[in-house]
Amino acid sequence: MTGNRMAHPLLLSLANIDSAIRCKGSLHGHVLLMLLPVASFIHKKTRVCSLLSDRLVHECLDLVLNPLKIAAKVGIMMSDPISNLRYCFTPLVAYIADTPEQCLLACISPKALPVSTATYKEFGDPVPHPPHTPARTLEDIEQVCLVTDLDDLEAFLKIIKHYHLNGVHRPSWRNWVLSDPSIFFTPEVLHLFHRLFWDHDLQWCINILGPAEIDYRFSLVQTTVGYRLFDEGVSNLKQVTGHDHRATQRYIIAVIAGSVPPNFLAAICTLLDFRYFAQMPRFDHDALAKVEGSLRAFHDYKPAILTAGVCQGSKGPLDHWEIPKLELLQHVA
């Protein structure tokens, strides 16, 4: 009624609902639990405003999710689809969010990860790092609270930098039984696979060939029925969907083959193999071996990407792998 108002919706579903049903909006597999406020603070420093905003989100979640926490601890009677009463518990099984929101909810700074102990200088390591347990996060928060005043926001921000925290002192999951951010932040295909490809793999290919050349090559691709046609190229596309991400991945190897170094092509190909293997409907030992093997192969070939100078930042070519999603891929395998 007032206009110019924004909020983040929080949707709730059950893990025992089949994914084919839960993913269709028309079947109402999710219910709207709350609208998280997007507040504006008047403090002059942006970091302090971000701290206050993060604390507000956790306070709202703590308030709204409290009945689920009680049910997870002591149980609650619920009816099943045929109206039989069951004694049920409500642990937090999965929380679907992109990487920045995961860091916010896990109370971790953007230079660390919610699921592992890796920091930004270790994101490109070819081996997985130990999980970031909730006990460690709560211990770090307790240590910070002992040496500084919670109300002295600027001093608090200086201290938490050494612990890679975001400043939230009361995580919403702290009293939720069996709640572990390193477990309930499950890999999510859209953000972890498709967005990683669009933001990085495709940009590397555009930088090595040039926007005009790669657009021309995409316009020449002969598509089959049901596949997306990019007759004007891909370098200028905005607000693309997951369907566009998948279509681009189908063509990219054919588009760049013959015009890039062999190791660069192998790096892009192995990363695509990893995405496809990781989305298999069922896994056995052979399938898991393929997932792990394709990721190892990417790390073997990835120096070719830096050598080509196509990993670009705001100040030119980069010589590091400070990409959070690369470390997150280790926890898919």
VOGU-3710 file (C-alpha; in Angstrom, 3 decimals, decimal comma):
1> mtgnrmahpl> 0,000/0,000/0,000  2,928/2,338/0,578  5,027/1,302/-2,444  8,802/0,841/-2,782  8,882/-1,957/-0,197  10,948/-5,147/-0,444  11,096/-8,391/1,524  12,735/-11,795/1,201  10,259/-14,706/1,312  11,027/-17,742/3,472
11> llslanidsa> 9,391/-20,898/2,126  8,907/-24,123/4,065  8,499/-27,678/2,796  8,869/-31,281/3,991  11,726/-33,605/3,070  9,400/-36,575/2,528  7,588/-34,875/-0,364  8,823/-36,208/-3,700  11,123/-33,701/-5,418  9,137/-33,884/-8,678
21> irckgslhgh> 6,105/-32,623/-6,768  7,910/-30,201/-4,500  9,625/-28,415/-7,391  6,356/-27,593/-9,188  4,879/-24,363/-7,868  1,373/-25,235/-9,029  1,313/-28,284/-6,719  1,918/-26,119/-3,645  4,740/-28,161/-2,192  5,952/-25,071/-0,286
31> vllmllpvas> 4,163/-22,707/2,067  5,116/-19,097/2,707  6,346/-18,999/6,284  7,390/-15,346/6,579  8,691/-12,269/4,766  12,149/-11,287/5,973  12,445/-7,486/6,130  14,940/-5,547/4,037  15,754/-2,708/6,399  17,725/0,509/5,853
41> fihkktrvcs> 19,891/1,759/8,706  21,080/5,327/9,211  24,612/4,601/10,421  27,279/6,237/8,267  29,457/3,146/7,859  28,292/0,444/5,445  29,882/-2,375/7,455  27,925/-1,414/10,555  24,684/-1,321/8,551  25,457/-4,790/7,176
51> llsdrlvhec> 26,097/-6,057/10,693  22,766/-4,709/11,932  20,958/-6,146/8,920  22,463/-9,609/9,509  21,480/-9,529/13,178  17,946/-8,511/12,262  17,586/-11,484/9,900  18,675/-13,928/12,603  16,367/-12,371/15,183  13,416/-12,723/12,793
61> ldlvlnplki> 14,290/-16,333/12,004  14,760/-17,090/15,694  11,279/-15,788/16,453  9,388/-17,449/13,606  11,182/-20,816/13,687  10,877/-21,304/17,446  7,870/-23,716/17,182  9,904/-25,947/14,852  12,795/-25,919/17,320  10,485/-27,033/20,117
71> aakvgimmsd> 9,050/-29,795/17,918  12,568/-30,934/17,021  13,426/-31,219/20,701  10,311/-32,746/22,274  8,260/-33,876/19,249  4,738/-33,087/18,120  1,711/-35,107/16,997  0,964/-34,702/13,275  -1,401/-36,468/10,886  -0,090/-38,383/7,876
81> pisnlrycft> -1,782/-38,424/4,409  -4,330/-41,005/5,587  -5,143/-39,115/8,813  -3,184/-41,362/11,195  -1,479/-39,469/14,023  2,303/-39,731/14,114  4,800/-38,599/16,706  7,059/-36,365/14,629  10,241/-34,339/15,029  11,305/-31,417/12,843
91> plvayiadtp> 15,080/-31,233/12,343  16,418/-28,778/9,775  17,299/-31,059/6,867  18,131/-28,568/4,097  18,221/-24,810/3,638  18,388/-23,746/-0,008  20,236/-20,456/-0,479  22,950/-18,907/-2,622  26,499/-18,533/-1,282  26,196/-15,001/0,233
101> eqcllacisp> 22,996/-15,965/2,046  24,616/-19,164/3,301  27,441/-17,122/4,827  24,889/-14,794/6,433  22,964/-17,670/7,988  26,071/-19,556/9,101  27,438/-16,329/10,693  30,568/-16,540/8,530  32,276/-13,688/6,681  32,313/-13,699/2,854
111> kalpvstaty> 36,031/-14,600/2,949  35,225/-17,987/4,496  32,734/-20,756/3,815  29,762/-22,039/5,836  30,491/-25,709/5,151  34,272/-25,933/5,572  37,181/-24,309/7,393  38,696/-23,014/4,132  39,317/-19,274/3,803  39,588/-17,240/0,614
121> kefgdpvphp> 43,243/-18,127/-0,041  42,368/-21,833/0,061  39,290/-21,835/-2,183  41,246/-23,225/-5,127  42,881/-26,118/-3,255  42,444/-29,515/-4,946  41,489/-31,238/-1,673  38,446/-30,723/0,602  38,939/-28,977/3,929  37,425/-30,143/7,248
131> phtpartled> 33,773/-29,194/7,892  33,012/-25,974/9,743  31,133/-27,322/12,741  28,523/-25,279/14,637  30,478/-25,872/17,862  33,457/-24,040/16,408  31,324/-21,098/15,275  29,660/-20,783/18,678  33,022/-21,010/20,459  34,469/-18,250/18,261
141> ieqvclvtdl> 31,433/-16,050/18,946  31,814/-16,646/22,676  35,486/-15,699/22,555  34,702/-12,458/20,712  31,941/-11,565/23,200  34,386/-12,027/26,087  36,899/-9,479/24,777  34,622/-6,764/23,392  31,285/-5,080/23,975  28,436/-6,147/21,703
151> ddleaflkii> 27,105/-2,587/21,602  30,446/-1,159/20,445  29,792/-2,139/16,851  32,957/-0,748/15,284  35,238/-2,420/17,843  33,238/-5,625/17,477  33,788/-5,584/13,718  37,549/-5,256/14,154  37,715/-8,295/16,414  35,551/-10,620/14,312
161> khyhlngvhr> 37,823/-10,172/11,274  40,360/-12,490/12,908  37,709/-15,191/13,379  36,081/-14,823/9,934  32,673/-14,083/11,458  29,987/-11,709/10,199  29,098/-10,245/13,617  25,890/-12,129/14,464  26,115/-13,134/18,129  22,847/-15,133/18,371
171> pswrnwvlsd> 22,643/-17,553/15,400  19,107/-18,626/14,666  20,176/-22,316/14,566  22,063/-22,305/17,900  19,249/-24,025/19,845  17,844/-26,149/17,001  18,571/-29,812/17,807  20,822/-31,577/15,275  21,183/-28,344/13,313  24,526/-28,108/11,519
181> psifftpevl> 25,146/-25,539/8,724  27,823/-27,756/7,172  25,081/-30,387/6,663  21,844/-28,515/5,987  23,419/-26,255/3,346  23,086/-28,890/0,638  24,526/-28,352/-2,887  22,025/-26,500/-5,040  22,171/-26,993/-8,806  21,135/-23,520/-9,973
191> hlfhrlfwdh> 23,601/-21,480/-7,927  26,460/-23,953/-7,477  26,549/-25,448/-10,982  24,767/-23,203/-13,475  25,691/-19,830/-11,970  29,303/-20,956/-11,544  29,392/-21,807/-15,239  27,782/-18,531/-16,295  29,866/-16,282/-14,024  33,226/-17,985/-14,577
201> dlqwcinilg> 33,512/-20,710/-17,240  31,647/-18,751/-19,879  33,481/-15,526/-19,028  36,828/-17,295/-19,416  35,751/-18,465/-22,866  34,525/-14,999/-23,833  37,806/-13,433/-22,676  39,994/-15,874/-24,601  38,057/-15,655/-27,884  36,603/-12,173/-27,641
211> paeidyrfsl> 32,885/-11,272/-27,452  32,431/-10,827/-31,189  34,045/-14,144/-32,079  32,178/-16,225/-29,521  28,853/-14,599/-30,468  29,546/-15,418/-34,131  30,338/-19,039/-33,268  27,176/-19,420/-31,205  25,121/-18,032/-34,087  26,454/-20,813/-36,356
221> vqttvgyrlf> 25,533/-23,685/-34,045  22,971/-26,007/-35,627  20,403/-26,674/-32,906  18,051/-29,610/-32,544  14,340/-29,435/-31,793  13,727/-28,304/-28,233  17,154/-26,687/-27,808  17,682/-22,955/-27,384  19,031/-20,995/-30,371  21,501/-18,167/-29,682
231> degvsnlkqv> 21,418/-16,455/-33,049  22,642/-13,169/-31,526  25,308/-14,735/-29,310  25,623/-14,862/-25,534  27,987/-12,065/-24,511  25,209/-9,476/-24,123  22,507/-11,637/-22,540  20,958/-10,277/-19,337  18,684/-11,908/-16,740  19,091/-15,386/-18,171
241> tghdhratqr> 17,270/-18,355/-16,680  18,468/-21,795/-15,649  17,208/-23,100/-19,004  19,577/-20,696/-20,789  22,450/-21,790/-18,540  21,915/-25,431/-19,456  21,605/-24,668/-23,166  24,868/-22,709/-23,187  26,675/-25,572/-21,462  25,531/-27,955/-24,200
251> yiiaviagsv> 27,252/-25,902/-26,913  30,324/-24,402/-25,264  32,830/-27,200/-26,045  31,898/-27,246/-29,739  32,040/-23,438/-29,847  35,570/-23,048/-28,453  37,186/-26,251/-29,779  40,088/-25,614/-32,133  40,657/-22,024/-31,016  41,883/-22,447/-27,434
261> ppnflaaict> 44,894/-24,233/-25,899  44,296/-27,986/-25,347  44,696/-27,759/-21,572  42,246/-24,844/-21,395  39,700/-26,885/-23,359  40,314/-29,865/-21,059  39,729/-27,687/-17,957  36,353/-26,496/-19,256  35,403/-30,010/-20,358  36,282/-31,690/-17,048
271> lldfryfaqm> 34,336/-29,083/-15,088  31,315/-29,726/-17,302  31,758/-33,470/-16,784  31,702/-32,889/-13,044  28,404/-31,004/-13,264  26,747/-33,733/-15,308  28,065/-36,578/-13,138  27,009/-34,778/-9,950  23,396/-34,579/-11,210  22,950/-38,297/-11,774
281> prfdhdalak> 19,680/-39,580/-10,268  21,438/-42,446/-8,449  24,950/-42,954/-7,136  27,073/-46,018/-6,569  30,820/-46,423/-6,067  31,538/-46,117/-9,802  29,424/-42,970/-10,103  31,128/-41,338/-7,119  34,516/-42,240/-8,597  33,557/-40,418/-11,824
291> vegslrafhd> 32,484/-37,328/-9,866  35,715/-37,218/-7,887  37,863/-38,045/-10,910  36,438/-35,249/-13,063  37,038/-32,704/-10,296  40,620/-33,898/-9,818  41,173/-33,609/-13,561  39,929/-30,014/-13,524  42,432/-29,079/-10,828  45,176/-30,696/-12,929
301> ykpailtagv> 44,267/-28,609/-15,982  43,186/-25,347/-14,323  46,653/-23,659/-14,474  46,008/-23,239/-18,203  43,190/-20,800/-17,372  45,502/-18,497/-15,396  48,242/-18,901/-18,010  45,844/-17,672/-20,687  45,128/-14,560/-18,580  41,370/-14,924/-18,954
311> cqgskgpldh> 40,501/-14,991/-15,247  39,836/-11,251/-15,000  39,167/-8,922/-12,100  38,417/-5,208/-11,954  42,156/-4,469/-12,181  43,096/-6,971/-14,859  44,157/-10,637/-14,944  44,130/-12,539/-11,651  46,743/-14,975/-10,381  44,630/-16,714/-7,719
321> weipklellq> 41,537/-18,897/-7,333  39,533/-17,014/-4,726  36,236/-18,434/-5,979  34,091/-19,803/-3,106  32,144/-22,202/-5,310  35,341/-24,073/-6,245  35,748/-25,140/-2,624  32,032/-25,934/-2,420  32,451/-28,355/-5,324  34,765/-30,418/-3,118
331> hva> 31,867/-31,074/-0,773  29,657/-32,310/-3,589  32,102/-35,083/-4,415
//
